[in-house]
Amino acid sequence: MPDVMTMRNIVLAVAGAFLSVSVFVCLFRASLGPRYTDRIIASSMIGTKIILLIAVLAMAVGNDYLVDICLIYAIINFLSVVVLARSVLERKEGEKEI
């Protein structure tokens, strides 16, 4: 029967591979999105998946400082989505006035 640590490493490797592939799928969606909102949502999903990748890496390596990096990256991701959404709203309001 396999060791618990071996199974844990296999699960973390599979999770990391799945998240990596899904990041590239979201990147493809962000580049094709016909609307700005599609691109904003795809970029938010990319940021969230990268946060998860860093968390998986933190579990695999066993370093606690990577969790702090996850939190900082989550705050930056949230702020970037808010700024992008606000710029899209300002652009829409500018088009309605003209």
C-alpha positions, -999 to +999 in steps of 0.1 A: +000+000+000+014+034-009+027+058+017+005+087+027+032+113+017+035+097-017-003+099-022-003+135-010+025+144-035+007+127-063-026+146-055-007+179-053+010+172-086-023+164-103-039+195-088-010+217-100-011+202-135-049+207-137-047+243-125-018+251-149-039+238-179-070+257-167-049+289-165-040+286-201-076+279-210-086+311-192-058+330-209-072+318-243-107+330-232-093+364-221-077+369-255-109+359-274-135+376-253-157+397-275-166+421-246-145+438-219-165+421-192-155+386-205-119+397-204-122+411-169-138+379-156-112+357-173-084+378-158-100+374-124-102+337-129-065+336-139-055+354-108-076+331-086-061+300-102-026+314-097-034+319-061-045+283-059-013+272-076+008+291-051-012+275-022-006+240-037+031+248-040+031+260-004+016+226+007+040+206-015+071+225-003+060+231+032+069+268+034+046+291+053+057+323+037+041+313+004+007+316+021+014+352+028+023+357-008-011+341-017-029+367+005-010+396-010-017+383-045-054+379-037-056+416-025-038+427-057-061+406-078-092+420-062-081+456-066-072+450-103-106+437-110-122+466-093-101+491-112-108+473-145-145+472-138-146+509-129-128+518-161-153+498-182-182+516-164-166+550-171-161+541-207-198+530-210-210+563-194-188+583-218-204+565-248-239+572-235-233+609-232-221+613-268 
